[in-house]
Amino acid sequence: MKKYTIELIINEQSDEYFEDITKDGNTGCDEILKFVKEQFEEYDIEVKLTKFEDND
């Protein structure tokens, strides 16, 4: 069995989507993870957030 481990880097863009998911001090991690999982619903894969850092 093959197993693929993928690191996906999403750079924040200056648009309303990122502003909305980070309002009220939220990190946006849950929303980004949900979005990525939805893109691969038809495939038998597992998507995990492995690390979060806030360097602001």
mmCIF file as gemmi writes it, N, C-alpha and C atoms, coordinates in Angstrom:
data_model
loop_
_atom_site.group_PDB
_atom_site.id
_atom_site.type_symbol
_atom_site.label_atom_id
_atom_site.label_alt_id
_atom_site.label_comp_id
_atom_site.label_asym_id
_atom_site.label_entity_id
_atom_site.label_seq_id
_atom_site.pdbx_PDB_ins_code
_atom_site.Cartn_x
_atom_site.Cartn_y
_atom_site.Cartn_z
_atom_site.occupancy
_atom_site.B_iso_or_equiv
_atom_site.pdbx_formal_charge
_atom_site.auth_seq_id
_atom_site.auth_asym_id
_atom_site.pdbx_PDB_model_num
ATOM 1 N N . MET Axp A 1 ? 0.841 -1.178 0 1 0 ? 1 A 1
ATOM 2 C CA . MET Axp A 1 ? 0 0 0 1 0 ? 1 A 1
ATOM 3 C C . MET Axp A 1 ? 0.889 1.246 0 1 0 ? 1 A 1
ATOM 4 N N . LYS Axp A 2 ? 0.566 2.202 -0.829 1 0 ? 2 A 1
ATOM 5 C CA . LYS Axp A 2 ? 1.283 3.471 -0.86 1 0 ? 2 A 1
ATOM 6 C C . LYS Axp A 2 ? 0.644 4.458 0.11 1 0 ? 2 A 1
ATOM 7 N N . LYS Axp A 3 ? 1.459 5.238 0.73 1 0 ? 3 A 1
ATOM 8 C CA . LYS Axp A 3 ? 0.971 6.265 1.65 1 0 ? 3 A 1
ATOM 9 C C . LYS Axp A 3 ? 1.664 7.574 1.283 1 0 ? 3 A 1
ATOM 10 N N . TYR Axp A 4 ? 0.89 8.59 1.028 1 0 ? 4 A 1
ATOM 11 C CA . TYR Axp A 4 ? 1.432 9.888 0.656 1 0 ? 4 A 1
ATOM 12 C C . TYR Axp A 4 ? 1.21 10.873 1.794 1 0 ? 4 A 1
ATOM 13 N N . THR Axp A 5 ? 2.272 11.476 2.286 1 0 ? 5 A 1
ATOM 14 C CA . THR Axp A 5 ? 2.183 12.517 3.301 1 0 ? 5 A 1
ATOM 15 C C . THR Axp A 5 ? 2.454 13.836 2.606 1 0 ? 5 A 1
ATOM 16 N N . ILE Axp A 6 ? 1.514 14.75 2.707 1 0 ? 6 A 1
ATOM 17 C CA . ILE Axp A 6 ? 1.602 16.003 1.966 1 0 ? 6 A 1
ATOM 18 C C . ILE Axp A 6 ? 1.571 17.181 2.924 1 0 ? 6 A 1
ATOM 19 N N . GLU Axp A 7 ? 2.496 18.093 2.742 1 0 ? 7 A 1
ATOM 20 C CA . GLU Axp A 7 ? 2.467 19.358 3.464 1 0 ? 7 A 1
ATOM 21 C C . GLU Axp A 7 ? 1.962 20.404 2.482 1 0 ? 7 A 1
ATOM 22 N N . LEU Axp A 8 ? 0.905 21.057 2.845 1 0 ? 8 A 1
ATOM 23 C CA . LEU Axp A 8 ? 0.296 22.062 1.993 1 0 ? 8 A 1
ATOM 24 C C . LEU Axp A 8 ? 0.492 23.424 2.642 1 0 ? 8 A 1
ATOM 25 N N . ILE Axp A 9 ? 1.096 24.339 1.924 1 0 ? 9 A 1
ATOM 26 C CA . ILE Axp A 9 ? 1.318 25.684 2.446 1 0 ? 9 A 1
ATOM 27 C C . ILE Axp A 9 ? 0.38 26.636 1.726 1 0 ? 9 A 1
ATOM 28 N N . ILE Axp A 10 ? -0.454 27.312 2.505 1 0 ? 10 A 1
ATOM 29 C CA . ILE Axp A 10 ? -1.391 28.295 1.948 1 0 ? 10 A 1
ATOM 30 C C . ILE Axp A 10 ? -0.963 29.657 2.459 1 0 ? 10 A 1
ATOM 31 N N . ASN Axp A 11 ? -0.58 30.523 1.546 1 0 ? 11 A 1
ATOM 32 C CA . ASN Axp A 11 ? -0.197 31.884 1.917 1 0 ? 11 A 1
ATOM 33 C C . ASN Axp A 11 ? -1.432 32.764 1.882 1 0 ? 11 A 1
ATOM 34 N N . GLU Axp A 12 ? -1.653 33.458 2.976 1 0 ? 12 A 1
ATOM 35 C CA . GLU Axp A 12 ? -2.815 34.334 3.088 1 0 ? 12 A 1
ATOM 36 C C . GLU Axp A 12 ? -2.81 35.371 1.98 1 0 ? 12 A 1
ATOM 37 N N . GLN Axp A 13 ? -3.943 35.543 1.358 1 0 ? 13 A 1
ATOM 38 C CA . GLN Axp A 13 ? -4.124 36.572 0.333 1 0 ? 13 A 1
ATOM 39 C C . GLN Axp A 13 ? -4.9 37.727 0.972 1 0 ? 13 A 1
ATOM 40 N N . SER Axp A 14 ? -4.787 38.88 0.42 1 0 ? 14 A 1
ATOM 41 C CA . SER Axp A 14 ? -5.526 40.014 0.988 1 0 ? 14 A 1
ATOM 42 C C . SER Axp A 14 ? -6.905 40.085 0.324 1 0 ? 14 A 1
ATOM 43 N N . ASP Axp A 15 ? -7.808 39.273 0.829 1 0 ? 15 A 1
ATOM 44 C CA . ASP Axp A 15 ? -9.19 39.321 0.362 1 0 ? 15 A 1
ATOM 45 C C . ASP Axp A 15 ? -10.131 39.076 1.535 1 0 ? 15 A 1
ATOM 46 N N . GLU Axp A 16 ? -11.414 39.205 1.284 1 0 ? 16 A 1
ATOM 47 C CA . GLU Axp A 16 ? -12.412 39.107 2.346 1 0 ? 16 A 1
ATOM 48 C C . GLU Axp A 16 ? -12.459 37.725 3 1 0 ? 16 A 1
ATOM 49 N N . TYR Axp A 17 ? -12.171 36.654 2.256 1 0 ? 17 A 1
ATOM 50 C CA . TYR Axp A 17 ? -12.228 35.304 2.829 1 0 ? 17 A 1
ATOM 51 C C . TYR Axp A 17 ? -11.313 35.197 4.043 1 0 ? 17 A 1
ATOM 52 N N . PHE Axp A 18 ? -10.069 35.614 3.891 1 0 ? 18 A 1
ATOM 53 C CA . PHE Axp A 18 ? -9.123 35.513 5 1 0 ? 18 A 1
ATOM 54 C C . PHE Axp A 18 ? -9.464 36.478 6.126 1 0 ? 18 A 1
ATOM 55 N N . GLU Axp A 19 ? -9.999 37.627 5.783 1 0 ? 19 A 1
ATOM 56 C CA . GLU Axp A 19 ? -10.433 38.565 6.819 1 0 ? 19 A 1
ATOM 57 C C . GLU Axp A 19 ? -11.575 37.979 7.634 1 0 ? 19 A 1
ATOM 58 N N . ASP Axp A 20 ? -12.528 37.318 6.964 1 0 ? 20 A 1
ATOM 59 C CA . ASP Axp A 20 ? -13.678 36.724 7.653 1 0 ? 20 A 1
ATOM 60 C C . ASP Axp A 20 ? -13.282 35.585 8.577 1 0 ? 20 A 1
ATOM 61 N N . ILE Axp A 21 ? -12.373 34.717 8.133 1 0 ? 21 A 1
ATOM 62 C CA . ILE Axp A 21 ? -12.046 33.54 8.959 1 0 ? 21 A 1
ATOM 63 C C . ILE Axp A 21 ? -11.127 33.875 10.123 1 0 ? 21 A 1
ATOM 64 N N . THR Axp A 22 ? -10.527 35.057 10.098 1 0 ? 22 A 1
ATOM 65 C CA . THR Axp A 22 ? -9.64 35.426 11.207 1 0 ? 22 A 1
ATOM 66 C C . THR Axp A 22 ? -10.206 36.545 12.085 1 0 ? 22 A 1
ATOM 67 N N . LYS Axp A 23 ? -11.476 36.872 11.85 1 0 ? 23 A 1
ATOM 68 C CA . LYS Axp A 23 ? -12.073 37.917 12.677 1 0 ? 23 A 1
ATOM 69 C C . LYS Axp A 23 ? -12.217 37.432 14.122 1 0 ? 23 A 1
ATOM 70 N N . ASP Axp A 24 ? -12.369 38.34 15.019 1 0 ? 24 A 1
ATOM 71 C CA . ASP Axp A 24 ? -12.521 38.06 16.455 1 0 ? 24 A 1
ATOM 72 C C . ASP Axp A 24 ? -11.334 37.301 17.031 1 0 ? 24 A 1
ATOM 73 N N . GLY Axp A 25 ? -10.149 37.455 16.418 1 0 ? 25 A 1
ATOM 74 C CA . GLY Axp A 25 ? -8.956 36.816 16.96 1 0 ? 25 A 1
ATOM 75 C C . GLY Axp A 25 ? -8.812 35.343 16.633 1 0 ? 25 A 1
ATOM 76 N N . ASN Axp A 26 ? -9.691 34.788 15.807 1 0 ? 26 A 1
ATOM 77 C CA . ASN Axp A 26 ? -9.574 33.38 15.406 1 0 ? 26 A 1
ATOM 78 C C . ASN Axp A 26 ? -8.366 33.196 14.502 1 0 ? 26 A 1
ATOM 79 N N . THR Axp A 27 ? -7.774 31.988 14.532 1 0 ? 27 A 1
ATOM 80 C CA . THR Axp A 27 ? -6.61 31.714 13.689 1 0 ? 27 A 1
ATOM 81 C C . THR Axp A 27 ? -7.013 31.388 12.261 1 0 ? 27 A 1
ATOM 82 N N . GLY Axp A 28 ? -8.227 30.854 12.051 1 0 ? 28 A 1
ATOM 83 C CA . GLY Axp A 28 ? -8.665 30.429 10.733 1 0 ? 28 A 1
ATOM 84 C C . GLY Axp A 28 ? -8.28 28.996 10.412 1 0 ? 28 A 1
ATOM 85 N N . CYS Axp A 29 ? -7.582 28.313 11.337 1 0 ? 29 A 1
ATOM 86 C CA . CYS Axp A 29 ? -7.109 26.943 11.092 1 0 ? 29 A 1
ATOM 87 C C . CYS Axp A 29 ? -8.258 25.985 10.793 1 0 ? 29 A 1
ATOM 88 N N . ASP Axp A 30 ? -9.308 26.033 11.572 1 0 ? 30 A 1
ATOM 89 C CA . ASP Axp A 30 ? -10.438 25.115 11.365 1 0 ? 30 A 1
ATOM 90 C C . ASP Axp A 30 ? -11.088 25.331 10 1 0 ? 30 A 1
ATOM 91 N N . GLU Axp A 31 ? -11.234 26.582 9.608 1 0 ? 31 A 1
ATOM 92 C CA . GLU Axp A 31 ? -11.868 26.886 8.333 1 0 ? 31 A 1
ATOM 93 C C . GLU Axp A 31 ? -11.004 26.45 7.149 1 0 ? 31 A 1
ATOM 94 N N . ILE Axp A 32 ? -9.703 26.677 7.234 1 0 ? 32 A 1
ATOM 95 C CA . ILE Axp A 32 ? -8.793 26.254 6.16 1 0 ? 32 A 1
ATOM 96 C C . ILE Axp A 32 ? -8.761 24.729 6.067 1 0 ? 32 A 1
ATOM 97 N N . LEU Axp A 33 ? -8.689 24.045 7.207 1 0 ? 33 A 1
ATOM 98 C CA . LEU Axp A 33 ? -8.677 22.588 7.211 1 0 ? 33 A 1
ATOM 99 C C . LEU Axp A 33 ? -9.962 22.034 6.61 1 0 ? 33 A 1
ATOM 100 N N . LYS Axp A 34 ? -11.097 22.609 6.97 1 0 ? 34 A 1
ATOM 101 C CA . LYS Axp A 34 ? -12.384 22.179 6.412 1 0 ? 34 A 1
ATOM 102 C C . LYS Axp A 34 ? -12.406 22.372 4.895 1 0 ? 34 A 1
ATOM 103 N N . PHE Axp A 35 ? -11.928 23.519 4.416 1 0 ? 35 A 1
ATOM 104 C CA . PHE Axp A 35 ? -11.888 23.803 2.991 1 0 ? 35 A 1
ATOM 105 C C . PHE Axp A 35 ? -11.055 22.765 2.235 1 0 ? 35 A 1
ATOM 106 N N . VAL Axp A 36 ? -9.878 22.451 2.752 1 0 ? 36 A 1
ATOM 107 C CA . VAL Axp A 36 ? -8.996 21.482 2.094 1 0 ? 36 A 1
ATOM 108 C C . VAL Axp A 36 ? -9.641 20.098 2.071 1 0 ? 36 A 1
ATOM 109 N N . LYS Axp A 37 ? -10.216 19.68 3.19 1 0 ? 37 A 1
ATOM 110 C CA . LYS Axp A 37 ? -10.88 18.367 3.247 1 0 ? 37 A 1
ATOM 111 C C . LYS Axp A 37 ? -12.008 18.276 2.227 1 0 ? 37 A 1
ATOM 112 N N . GLU Axp A 38 ? -12.784 19.334 2.079 1 0 ? 38 A 1
ATOM 113 C CA . GLU Axp A 38 ? -13.895 19.342 1.131 1 0 ? 38 A 1
ATOM 114 C C . GLU Axp A 38 ? -13.419 19.165 -0.309 1 0 ? 38 A 1
ATOM 115 N N . GLN Axp A 39 ? -12.223 19.664 -0.619 1 0 ? 39 A 1
ATOM 116 C CA . GLN Axp A 39 ? -11.698 19.551 -1.975 1 0 ? 39 A 1
ATOM 117 C C . GLN Axp A 39 ? -11.366 18.1 -2.348 1 0 ? 39 A 1
ATOM 118 N N . PHE Axp A 40 ? -11.136 17.257 -1.338 1 0 ? 40 A 1
ATOM 119 C CA . PHE Axp A 40 ? -10.727 15.872 -1.569 1 0 ? 40 A 1
ATOM 120 C C . PHE Axp A 40 ? -11.756 14.853 -1.083 1 0 ? 40 A 1
ATOM 121 N N . GLU Axp A 41 ? -13.013 15.269 -0.927 1 0 ? 41 A 1
ATOM 122 C CA . GLU Axp A 41 ? -14.053 14.39 -0.38 1 0 ? 41 A 1
ATOM 123 C C . GLU Axp A 41 ? -14.179 13.065 -1.116 1 0 ? 41 A 1
ATOM 124 N N . GLU Axp A 42 ? -14.002 13.062 -2.421 1 0 ? 42 A 1
ATOM 125 C CA . GLU Axp A 42 ? -14.222 11.844 -3.203 1 0 ? 42 A 1
ATOM 126 C C . GLU Axp A 42 ? -13.045 10.87 -3.128 1 0 ? 42 A 1
ATOM 127 N N . TYR Axp A 43 ? -11.96 11.254 -2.502 1 0 ? 43 A 1
ATOM 128 C CA . TYR Axp A 43 ? -10.781 10.406 -2.405 1 0 ? 43 A 1
ATOM 129 C C . TYR Axp A 43 ? -10.635 9.84 -0.993 1 0 ? 43 A 1
ATOM 130 N N . ASP Axp A 44 ? -9.995 8.698 -0.893 1 0 ? 44 A 1
ATOM 131 C CA . ASP Axp A 44 ? -9.759 8.071 0.402 1 0 ? 44 A 1
ATOM 132 C C . ASP Axp A 44 ? -8.446 8.589 0.973 1 0 ? 44 A 1
ATOM 133 N N . ILE Axp A 45 ? -8.497 9.804 1.504 1 0 ? 45 A 1
ATOM 134 C CA . ILE Axp A 45 ? -7.304 10.414 2.074 1 0 ? 45 A 1
ATOM 135 C C . ILE Axp A 45 ? -7.618 10.954 3.457 1 0 ? 45 A 1
ATOM 136 N N . GLU Axp A 46 ? -6.59 11.248 4.184 1 0 ? 46 A 1
ATOM 137 C CA . GLU Axp A 46 ? -6.711 11.833 5.514 1 0 ? 46 A 1
ATOM 138 C C . GLU Axp A 46 ? -5.941 13.142 5.496 1 0 ? 46 A 1
ATOM 139 N N . VAL Axp A 47 ? -6.569 14.224 5.913 1 0 ? 47 A 1
ATOM 140 C CA . VAL Axp A 47 ? -5.922 15.533 5.934 1 0 ? 47 A 1
ATOM 141 C C . VAL Axp A 47 ? -5.827 15.977 7.384 1 0 ? 47 A 1
ATOM 142 N N . LYS Axp A 48 ? -4.627 16.348 7.812 1 0 ? 48 A 1
ATOM 143 C CA . LYS Axp A 48 ? -4.427 16.77 9.194 1 0 ? 48 A 1
ATOM 144 C C . LYS Axp A 48 ? -3.642 18.07 9.248 1 0 ? 48 A 1
ATOM 145 N N . LEU Axp A 49 ? -3.995 18.891 10.197 1 0 ? 49 A 1
ATOM 146 C CA . LEU Axp A 49 ? -3.212 20.068 10.522 1 0 ? 49 A 1
ATOM 147 C C . LEU Axp A 49 ? -2.186 19.621 11.55 1 0 ? 49 A 1
ATOM 148 N N . THR Axp A 50 ? -0.903 19.697 11.218 1 0 ? 50 A 1
ATOM 149 C CA . THR Axp A 50 ? 0.112 19.161 12.109 1 0 ? 50 A 1
ATOM 150 C C . THR Axp A 50 ? 0.765 20.205 13.002 1 0 ? 50 A 1
ATOM 151 N N . LYS Axp A 51 ? 0.689 21.472 12.603 1 0 ? 51 A 1
ATOM 152 C CA . LYS Axp A 51 ? 1.337 22.487 13.415 1 0 ? 51 A 1
ATOM 153 C C . LYS Axp A 51 ? 0.741 23.853 13.125 1 0 ? 51 A 1
ATOM 154 N N . PHE Axp A 52 ? 0.656 24.68 14.138 1 0 ? 52 A 1
ATOM 155 C CA . PHE Axp A 52 ? 0.21 26.068 13.985 1 0 ? 52 A 1
ATOM 156 C C . PHE Axp A 52 ? 1.11 26.968 14.822 1 0 ? 52 A 1
ATOM 157 N N . GLU Axp A 53 ? 1.577 28.038 14.207 1 0 ? 53 A 1
ATOM 158 C CA . GLU Axp A 53 ? 2.369 29.034 14.919 1 0 ? 53 A 1
ATOM 159 C C . GLU Axp A 53 ? 1.809 30.413 14.617 1 0 ? 53 A 1
ATOM 160 N N . ASP Axp A 54 ? 1.756 31.236 15.618 1 0 ? 54 A 1
ATOM 161 C CA . ASP Axp A 54 ? 1.304 32.614 15.431 1 0 ? 54 A 1
ATOM 162 C C . ASP Axp A 54 ? 2.482 33.528 15.761 1 0 ? 54 A 1
ATOM 163 N N . ASN Axp A 55 ? 3.111 34.061 14.73 1 0 ? 55 A 1
ATOM 164 C CA . ASN Axp A 55 ? 4.305 34.888 14.926 1 0 ? 55 A 1
ATOM 165 C C . ASN Axp A 55 ? 4.029 36.376 14.892 1 0 ? 55 A 1
ATOM 166 N N . ASP Axp A 56 ? 2.764 36.723 14.994 1 0 ? 56 A 1
ATOM 167 C CA . ASP Axp A 56 ? 2.437 38.164 14.982 1 0 ? 56 A 1
ATOM 168 C C . ASP Axp A 56 ? 2.785 38.834 16.261 1 0 ? 56 A 1
